[in-house]
Amino acid sequence: MLKDQLYRSLLTSKFNFVVFIYLFCKLFFNFIFIHREAILKELEENQAVVIKGDTGCGKTTQVPQFIMDYFAAKGKGGECNMIVTQPRRISAISLAQRIAYERQEKIGDVVGYQVRLLNALPKQNGAILFCTTGVLLKKLQSNLGLKGCSHIIVDEAHERSVDTDLLLVLLRRAMKENPELKVVVMSATINANLFQDFLGCKSIEVPGRLFPVKMHFIEDMVKLGISRPRVIEDEDGNKVFVDADAITDMIKYITDNKPPGAILVFLPGWTQIQKIQNNLENFTNADLRVIPLHSKINMKSQNTIFEKPPEGVRKIILATDIAETGITVPDVVYVIDSACHNQSRWYESKGLSAVDTHFVSQANIKQRKGRAGRVTEGESYHFITRDQYESLELYPKPEVLRVSLEKVVLDSKTYSHEKAVNFLGEMPQPPRLSAVNKAVMDLQQLGALDYDENLTALGKRIAMFTIHPKMSKAMVYSTIFHKNSIQLAIICRSLGFMDNVKAQLTPESVNYKAENYPSPFLTYYRKTHHMERRTILIRETSMISPVTVVLFSQGRVTGSLGFVGVARTARALAHRTTGDAVVFVGLALPLVEAFFMLALEHLLSLLLELQSGLVDVS
């Protein structure tokens, strides 16, 4: 229990006054401790509980410790093997480090983490393991009943990603198969009634302990001299546009007129982060430390957001919604919110998916606002009008209701052989029947499912990939035909791995008014412009002709793929021919190979089926 931690902190030879004061404040000023007994009693008597805890109540760091200390007090600490899921890698790692610090332990003793490509696993039974939702889903493929695991805590369940909904279906089944398993679902802005009905359990509400955070909207910012942001209507009639200049002006206003404190800026994507970062480089009135926070940035760089800047330097964090939940940066006093995010949606009328910018929900805005006010009073500035805020949806739309379902159906087949309609129908908010049937039909045409909806030999292989089934199939075929480099180039560029900047033709773009776009190859090879302008031209024209970016991207894919940027290929081709013919050669080669691969598709499927009869591919 926390009292025991206080005594240990006081009596240990390595007494740490800061840790002692922190634990003292946690005990007497944290609302989650008032509900400790109620949470433990509910878990003792039932298999599941929903905790709706306001931002700052301490649920994420304290509930796992409540459970662990409760088992330890009964002399059964070795029987408590707990897994806590987080939607993002940085959340899982930082929270594990936080709890280990509070318990005056090292990572890997009792508390550990496991994320993609990185882990620090506990060395003994009786442990708390933080992991991403995807990692737990992988574990479930080989252990559907989660035997050997005592508790599963699903944190930030309000985000309603496909992985979260899929996990909830599997956990409800695991509770039936394993009566000893306990499940806790937590969030600050969760739709408690929905999850109560789904799990058949009670909910516990916990108030927060934030300092007051004053909300400002566009009307208030205009009074401060901030220019009213430009607006552009999307296809649904929503006025969505991120005015990087207006957000930069807001950052400058806070820097010049507000007391010290870090500024956290929420932006839709990397393009806006880069734009504002470039704007701030020309701002010389103050000492600033600008830190971008994006999922593509390595973990070491991401962790710099927790470092305290030197005296007199203001920290500015430019982040996507990766910082919306599960991350606490104590010195954040000001939040600037673009009130939108990039989101993948399936347009049934067009038969395609697209990543567009959309307004967030009221729940998202409350989460973003809650990032301030942890250590002192805070302020949040939202680039949306009050009327627009009131008209927003209360909760985020579940991902399973707005994306194509090919990958979801394929993943479901790794857990169950039943019909996709039946499996996905168990989700808290099931997808449309027509969307499920279309996904099944597409997978059958792809050769991943047979007509009884069972995985084929090809399907078993592409189910191991985390990318879309069509790209996974291309990867499998390219490996067989020894054409990995070309296929990797196309796939990595389409996924954004080779270049973090997604070009957009805006009024500020070099080619915005151009009627005829220059050849990307000639732009690259002739070096008529300086490097910065040349790179912009290549990116923008590659958006017009996406395949050409395969030859001219400046990015690299490193690691196990071992693929070096394909600019070298362009230089090699330049020695064979000249002029625009090079562009034709560069485009024709991948297309000819693709045609050749399609011509042999039936033969390859036959070989895979034959191999599956000789080799165990399960």
C-alpha positions in Angstrom: 0.0 0.0 0.0 1.0 3.6 -0.4 1.5 4.0 3.4 4.1 1.2 3.2 5.8 3.0 0.4 6.0 6.1 2.6 7.5 4.2 5.5 10.1 2.5 3.1 10.9 5.9 1.7 11.4 7.4 5.1 13.5 4.6 6.6 15.6 3.6 3.7 19.3 4.4 3.8 18.8 6.1 0.4 16.2 8.5 1.6 14.8 10.7 -1.2 13.0 13.7 0.1 11.4 14.5 -3.3 10.0 10.9 -3.5 8.7 11.1 0.1 6.9 14.4 -0.6 5.5 13.1 -3.8 4.1 10.0 -2.1 2.7 12.1 0.8 0.8 14.3 -1.6 -0.4 11.3 -3.6 -1.9 9.8 -0.4 -3.6 12.8 1.0 -4.6 14.9 -2.1 -5.3 12.3 -4.8 -9.0 11.4 -5.3 -8.3 7.9 -6.6 -7.3 6.8 -3.1 -10.8 7.6 -1.8 -12.1 4.9 -4.1 -9.3 2.4 -3.5 -11.4 0.0 -1.4 -14.4 0.3 -3.7 -12.3 -0.7 -6.7 -10.7 -3.6 -4.9 -14.0 -4.9 -3.6 -15.6 -4.7 -7.0 -12.7 -6.8 -8.5 -12.9 -9.3 -5.6 -16.6 -9.9 -6.2 -16.8 -9.5 -10.0 -14.8 -10.2 -13.1 -14.9 -6.7 -14.6 -15.3 -3.0 -13.6 -15.4 0.2 -15.6 -13.5 3.2 -14.1 -14.4 6.7 -15.4 -11.7 8.8 -13.8 -11.3 12.5 -14.7 -8.0 13.7 -16.0 -5.5 14.0 -13.2 -7.2 11.7 -10.7 -4.2 9.2 -10.9 -6.1 6.2 -12.2 -3.4 5.1 -14.7 -0.5 5.0 -12.2 -2.3 4.0 -9.1 -4.9 1.4 -9.9 -2.3 -1.2 -11.0 -0.4 -0.5 -7.8 -3.6 -0.9 -5.7 -4.1 -4.4 -7.1 -0.4 -5.4 -6.8 -0.2 -4.2 -3.2 -3.5 -5.9 -2.3 -2.2 -9.2 -3.5 1.2 -8.6 -1.7 -0.6 -7.8 1.6 -2.3 -11.3 1.4 1.0 -13.0 0.7 0.0 -13.8 -2.9 2.1 -11.2 -4.8 3.5 -13.9 -7.0 0.0 -14.7 -8.3 -0.7 -11.1 -9.5 0.4 -11.0 -13.2 -1.1 -7.9 -14.6 -1.0 -6.4 -18.2 -1.9 -2.8 -18.7 -2.6 -1.7 -22.4 -1.9 1.7 -23.7 -2.8 3.0 -27.2 0.8 4.3 -27.9 4.4 3.2 -27.3 5.5 6.4 -25.6 2.6 6.1 -23.1 3.5 2.5 -22.2 7.2 3.2 -21.7 6.8 6.5 -19.8 4.1 5.1 -17.4 6.2 2.0 -16.6 9.1 4.3 -15.8 6.8 6.5 -13.6 5.5 3.6 -11.6 8.9 2.0 -11.1 10.1 5.4 -9.9 7.2 5.7 -7.4 7.9 2.2 -6.1 11.7 3.0 -5.9 12.4 0.0 -8.2 14.2 -0.5 -11.4 12.5 -1.1 -14.7 12.4 -4.9 -15.2 12.1 -5.8 -11.5 8.3 -5.8 -10.8 7.3 -3.2 -13.5 8.2 -3.6 -17.1 7.0 -2.7 -20.6 6.8 -4.3 -24.1 6.2 -2.4 -27.3 7.1 -3.0 -30.9 10.9 -3.5 -31.2 11.6 -2.6 -27.6 11.0 -4.2 -24.2 12.1 -4.5 -20.6 10.3 -7.5 -19.3 9.8 -8.2 -15.5 12.2 -10.9 -14.3 9.8 -12.7 -12.0 6.1 -13.7 -11.4 4.1 -11.1 -9.7 4.5 -8.2 -12.1 3.0 -5.2 -13.9 3.6 -5.2 -17.7 2.7 -2.1 -19.7 2.3 -2.8 -23.4 0.5 -1.5 -26.5 -2.9 -2.9 -27.5 -1.3 -4.6 -30.5 1.2 -6.5 -28.4 -1.6 -8.0 -26.2 -3.5 -8.9 -29.4 -0.5 -10.9 -30.6 -0.3 -12.7 -27.2 -4.0 -13.6 -27.5 -3.3 -15.4 -30.8 -1.5 -18.2 -28.9 -3.4 -17.9 -25.6 -7.0 -17.0 -26.1 -7.9 -17.7 -22.4 -4.9 -15.6 -21.1 -4.0 -18.4 -18.8 -1.3 -17.3 -16.3 -2.6 -13.7 -16.4 -4.6 -12.4 -13.4 -5.6 -8.9 -14.5 -6.0 -7.0 -17.8 -6.4 -3.2 -17.6 -7.5 -1.5 -20.8 -6.6 2.2 -20.5 -7.8 5.1 -22.6 -10.7 3.0 -24.0 -12.5 6.1 -25.2 -10.3 6.2 -28.3 -12.2 3.3 -29.8 -9.6 2.1 -32.2 -10.1 -1.1 -34.1 -7.5 -2.8 -31.9 -9.4 -1.7 -28.7 -12.7 -3.0 -29.9 -11.2 -6.2 -31.1 -9.4 -6.6 -27.8 -12.7 -6.1 -25.9 -14.4 -8.9 -27.9 -11.6 -11.3 -27.1 -11.4 -10.3 -23.4 -15.1 -10.9 -22.9 -14.6 -14.4 -24.4 -11.5 -14.9 -22.3 -13.4 -14.2 -19.1 -15.8 -17.0 -20.0 -12.9 -19.4 -20.7 -10.9 -18.3 -17.7 -13.0 -17.4 -14.6 -10.0 -16.2 -12.7 -9.3 -13.4 -15.1 -10.2 -9.8 -14.1 -10.7 -7.0 -16.5 -10.6 -3.2 -15.8 -11.6 -0.7 -18.5 -10.5 2.9 -17.8 -10.7 6.4 -19.4 -11.4 10.0 -18.5 -14.0 10.6 -21.1 -15.4 7.1 -21.6 -19.1 6.3 -22.5 -19.5 4.4 -19.2 -23.0 3.0 -20.0 -21.8 1.5 -23.3 -19.0 -0.5 -21.7 -21.1 -1.4 -18.6 -23.7 -3.0 -20.9 -20.9 -4.7 -23.0 -19.1 -6.3 -20.0 -22.1 -6.6 -17.7 -20.5 -4.8 -14.8 -20.6 -1.7 -12.7 -18.8 1.6 -13.1 -16.9 3.7 -10.6 -16.6 7.5 -11.2 -13.6 9.3 -9.8 -13.3 13.1 -9.9 -10.0 14.8 -10.9 -7.6 17.0 -9.1 -6.6 19.4 -11.8 -6.0 23.1 -11.2 -8.5 25.3 -13.0 -7.9 25.5 -16.7 -9.6 28.4 -18.5 -10.8 27.7 -22.0 -10.5 30.2 -24.8 -12.2 30.0 -28.3 -11.7 31.9 -31.5 -13.9 34.8 -30.4 -11.6 35.3 -27.4 -8.4 35.0 -29.4 -9.5 37.7 -31.9 -9.9 40.1 -29.0 -6.2 39.5 -28.2 -5.2 40.6 -31.7 -4.9 37.1 -33.2 -6.0 37.1 -36.8 -9.2 35.0 -37.4 -8.1 31.7 -39.0 -9.0 31.0 -42.6 -11.6 28.3 -43.1 -12.1 25.8 -46.0 -15.2 23.6 -46.2 -14.6 19.9 -46.8 -16.9 17.6 -48.7 -19.2 17.1 -45.7 -19.6 20.9 -45.4 -17.4 21.1 -42.3 -15.1 24.1 -42.1 -11.7 22.4 -41.4 -8.4 24.1 -42.0 -5.3 24.5 -39.9 -4.0 28.0 -40.1 -0.4 27.6 -39.2 0.2 31.3 -39.2 -2.6 32.0 -36.8 -1.4 29.3 -34.4 2.2 30.7 -34.7 0.8 34.1 -33.7 -0.9 32.5 -30.7 2.4 30.9 -29.6 4.2 34.3 -29.9 1.5 36.0 -27.9 1.8 33.6 -25.0 5.6 33.8 -25.1 5.5 37.6 -25.0 2.7 38.2 -22.6 2.2 35.1 -20.3 4.1 33.9 -17.2 6.6 31.0 -17.7 5.3 27.6 -18.6 5.6 25.1 -21.4 3.2 25.3 -24.4 1.7 22.1 -25.8 0.3 22.6 -29.3 -2.0 19.9 -30.9 -1.8 19.6 -34.6 -3.2 17.1 -37.2 0.0 15.9 -38.7 3.7 16.3 -39.6 3.1 18.9 -42.3 1.7 21.4 -39.8 4.4 20.6 -37.3 7.1 21.4 -39.8 5.3 24.5 -41.0 5.0 26.0 -37.4 8.5 24.9 -36.5 9.9 26.8 -39.5 7.8 29.8 -38.6 9.2 29.8 -35.0 12.8 29.7 -36.3 12.4 33.3 -37.4 11.0 34.4 -34.0 14.0 36.0 -32.2 12.2 37.8 -29.4 12.6 34.9 -26.9 14.6 31.8 -26.1 12.5 28.9 -27.3 13.1 25.1 -27.2 10.8 23.6 -29.9 10.2 19.9 -29.7 8.2 18.0 -32.3 6.3 15.0 -31.1 5.1 12.5 -33.8 4.8 8.7 -34.0 7.6 8.6 -36.6 10.1 10.2 -34.4 12.4 7.8 -32.5 11.7 7.1 -28.8 14.9 8.9 -27.6 13.8 12.1 -29.2 10.2 11.7 -28.0 11.4 11.4 -24.4 13.0 14.9 -24.6 9.5 16.4 -23.9 9.8 15.4 -20.3 13.1 17.3 -19.8 13.0 20.6 -18.0 14.4 23.4 -20.1 17.1 25.8 -18.8 16.0 28.9 -16.8 14.5 31.6 -19.1 13.9 29.1 -22.0 10.3 28.3 -22.9 9.5 24.8 -24.0 7.1 24.4 -26.9 5.9 20.9 -27.9 4.4 20.6 -31.3 2.4 17.3 -31.2 -0.2 15.3 -32.9 -2.9 13.5 -30.8 -0.1 11.2 -29.6 0.1 13.6 -26.6 -3.7 13.6 -26.0 -3.8 10.7 -23.5 -1.4 8.7 -21.3 1.3 11.3 -21.3 1.8 13.8 -18.5 4.3 16.7 -19.0 4.2 18.4 -15.6 5.4 21.8 -16.7 2.7 22.3 -19.4 0.7 25.4 -18.5 -0.7 26.4 -21.9 -2.5 24.2 -24.5 -3.1 25.4 -28.0 -5.5 23.2 -29.8 -6.2 23.1 -33.6 -9.4 21.2 -32.7 -8.8 18.7 -35.5 -6.8 15.6 -36.4 -5.9 13.5 -39.4 -8.2 10.5 -39.7 -8.6 7.7 -42.1 -12.2 7.2 -43.4 -13.8 4.9 -45.9 -16.0 6.6 -48.5 -18.4 3.9 -49.7 -19.7 6.0 -52.6 -16.2 6.3 -54.0 -15.0 2.8 -53.0 -11.8 4.1 -51.4 -10.2 5.2 -48.2 -8.6 8.6 -47.6 -6.8 10.3 -44.7 -8.4 13.7 -44.3 -8.5 16.4 -41.6 -11.6 16.4 -39.4 -12.8 18.0 -36.3 -12.3 16.1 -33.1 -15.1 15.3 -30.6 -15.9 17.1 -27.3 -14.2 14.3 -25.4 -11.0 14.8 -27.4 -11.0 18.5 -26.6 -11.5 17.8 -22.9 -8.6 15.4 -23.0 -6.4 18.0 -24.7 -7.5 20.7 -22.2 -6.6 18.4 -19.4 -2.9 18.3 -20.4 -2.6 21.7 -18.7 -3.3 22.5 -15.0 -1.2 19.7 -13.5 1.0 21.9 -11.3 -0.6 25.3 -11.5 -3.6 27.1 -13.1 -3.6 26.7 -16.9 -5.1 28.0 -20.0 -6.3 26.3 -23.2 -6.8 28.0 -26.6 -9.0 26.1 -29.0 -9.2 27.2 -32.7 -12.9 26.6 -32.9 -15.9 28.8 -32.1 -18.1 28.2 -29.1 -21.0 27.3 -31.3 -18.8 24.8 -33.3 -17.7 23.2 -30.0 -21.3 22.8 -28.8 -22.2 21.1 -32.1 -19.3 18.5 -32.0 -20.0 14.9 -31.4 -19.7 14.0 -27.7 -17.4 11.0 -28.2 -15.1 9.9 -31.1 -16.7 7.8 -33.8 -15.4 4.2 -33.4 -12.7 3.4 -36.0 -14.5 0.2 -37.0 -17.4 2.4 -38.3 -15.3 4.6 -40.5 -12.6 2.5 -42.1 -12.4 -0.3 -44.7 -12.6 -3.7 -42.9 -10.3 -6.0 -45.0 -7.5 -5.9 -42.4 -10.0 -6.2 -39.5 -11.7 -9.3 -41.0 -8.3 -10.8 -41.8 -7.1 -10.3 -38.2 -10.3 -11.8 -36.8 -9.6 -15.0 -38.7 -6.4 -15.5 -36.6 -8.5 -15.8 -33.5 -11.6 -17.6 -34.7 -12.8 -19.6 -37.7 -16.4 -18.3 -37.4 -18.0 -16.1 -40.0 -16.8 -12.5 -40.0 -20.3 -11.1 -39.5 -20.8 -13.1 -36.3 -17.4 -12.2 -34.8 -17.5 -8.5 -35.6 -21.1 -8.4 -34.5 -20.0 -8.9 -30.9 -18.2 -5.5 -30.9 -19.6 -2.8 -28.6 -20.8 -1.0 -31.7 -20.8 -3.4 -34.6 -19.9 -2.3 -38.2 -22.5 -2.2 -41.0 -23.4 -5.6 -42.5 -22.7 -4.3 -46.0 -19.2 -3.2 -45.0 -18.3 -6.6 -43.5 -19.6 -8.5 -46.6 -17.7 -6.2 -48.9 -14.5 -6.8 -46.9 -15.0 -10.6 -47.1 -15.6 -10.4 -50.8 -12.5 -8.4 -51.4 -10.4 -10.8 -49.4 -11.8 -13.7 -51.4 -10.9 -12.0 -54.6 -7.4 -11.3 -53.2 -7.0 -15.0 -52.5 -6.7 -14.6 -48.7 -10.0 -16.3 -47.9 -11.7 -19.2 -49.6 -15.4 -19.3 -50.2 -16.1 -20.7 -46.7 -14.2 -17.7 -45.2 -11.3 -19.8 -44.1 -7.7 -18.5 -44.4 -5.9 -19.8 -47.4 -2.1 -20.5 -47.4 -1.6 -16.9 -48.8 -4.0 -15.5 -46.2 -2.1 -17.1 -43.3 1.1 -15.4 -44.5 -0.3 -11.9 -45.2 -2.1 -12.0 -41.8 1.3 -11.8 -40.2 1.8 -8.3 -41.6 0.5 -5.1 -40.0 -0.2 -3.3 -43.3 -3.2 -3.6 -45.6 -3.7 -7.1 -47.1 -3.1 -5.9 -50.7 0.3 -4.5 -49.7 1.0 -7.6 -47.7 0.3 -9.8 -50.7 2.6 -7.6 -52.8 5.3 -8.1 -50.2 4.9 -11.9 -50.3 5.0 -12.0 -54.1 8.0 -9.6 -54.3 9.9 -11.9 -52.0 9.2 -15.0 -54.1 10.2 -13.2 -57.3 13.3 -11.5 -55.6 12.0 -8.0 -56.3 11.9 -6.7 -52.8 13.6 -3.4 -53.4 11.1 -2.0 -55.9 8.1 -3.2 -53.9 9.6 -1.9 -50.6 10.1 1.5 -52.2 6.5 1.7 -53.3 5.0 0.5 -50.1 7.3 2.5 -47.8 6.5 5.7 -49.7 2.8 5.0 -49.6 2.9 4.5 -45.9 5.0 7.6 -45.4 8.2 5.8 -44.1 10.6 7.3 -46.6 9.6 10.9 -46.1 7.9 12.4 -43.1 6.5 15.3 -45.0 3.2 14.8 -46.8 3.1 17.4 -49.5 0.0 19.5 -50.0 -0.7 22.1 -52.7 -1.7 25.1 -50.6 -1.6 28.7 -51.5 2.0 28.8 -50.0 3.1 25.9 -52.3 5.8 26.6 -55.0 3.5 25.0 -57.6 0.2 26.4 -56.4 -0.5 28.5 -59.6 1.5 26.3 -62.0 -0.5 24.8 -64.9 2.3 22.5 -66.1 4.4 20.7 -63.5 8.1 20.0 -64.2 9.5 16.5 -64.5 10.6 15.3 -61.0 13.6 13.6 -62.5 14.8 16.7 -64.4 14.3 18.7 -61.2 16.5 16.3 -59.4 19.1 15.6 -62.0 19.7 19.0 -63.6 20.0 20.8 -60.2 18.6 23.9 -61.8 17.4 25.1 -58.3 19.0 25.0 -54.9 18.5 21.9 -52.8 15.5 23.2 -50.6 13.5 24.4 -53.6 14.4 21.3 -55.6 13.1 19.1 -52.7 9.8 21.0 -52.5 9.3 20.7 -56.3 9.9 17.0 -56.2 7.5 16.5 -53.3 4.8 18.5 -54.8 5.0 17.1 -58.3 5.2 13.6 -56.8 1.7 14.2 -55.4 0.6 14.7 -58.9 2.3 11.6 -60.2 2.7 9.4 -57.1 4.7 6.6 -58.7 7.5 8.9 -59.7 8.4 9.4 -56.0 9.8 5.9 -56.0 12.8 7.2 -58.0 13.3 10.6 -56.4 12.5 10.4 -52.7 15.2 11.8 -50.5 14.2 9.5 -47.5 15.7 6.2 -46.4 14.3 3.1 -44.7 16.8 1.7 -42.2 16.9 -1.3 -40.0 16.1 -4.9 -40.9 14.7 -3.9 -44.3 18.2 -2.7 -45.3 16.7 -0.6 -48.1 18.6 2.5 -49.1 16.9 5.5 -50.7 16.2 5.1 -54.4 17.8 8.3 -55.5 20.8 6.0 -56.3 18.6 4.2 -58.8 17.8 7.4 -60.5 21.5 8.3 -60.9 22.2 4.8 -62.3 19.4 5.3 -64.9 20.8 8.6 -65.8 23.9 7.0 -67.3 21.7 4.9 -69.7 19.5 7.6 -71.2 18.8 11.3 -71.0 15.9 13.7 -70.8 12.3 12.8 -70.1 12.9 9.3 -71.4 14.4 8.5 -68.0 11.0 9.2 -66.4 9.4 6.8 -68.8 12.0 4.1 -68.0 11.7 4.7 -64.3 7.9 4.3 -64.4 7.8 1.5 -66.9 10.0 -0.9 -65.1 7.9 -1.3 -62.0 4.7 -1.5 -64.1 6.1 -4.3 -66.4 7.2 -6.3 -63.3 3.8 -5.8 -61.8 2.1 -7.1 -65.0 4.5 -10.1 -64.9 3.6 -10.8 -61.3 -0.1 -10.7 -62.1 0.4 -13.1 -65.0 1.9 -15.7 -62.6 -0.6 -15.2 -59.8 -2.6 -18.3 -60.3 0.6 -20.4 -60.6 1.9 -18.9 -57.4 -1.4 -19.5 -55.5 -1.2 -23.2 -56.6 2.4 -23.4 -55.3 1.5 -21.9 -52.0 -1.4 -24.3 -51.5 1.0 -27.2 -52.4 3.5 -25.9 -49.8 0.8 -25.6 -47.2 0.2 -29.3 -47.5 3.9 -30.1 -46.9 4.8 -27.4 -44.4 2.9 -26.3 -41.3 2.1 -22.6 -41.9 -0.2 -22.1 -38.9 
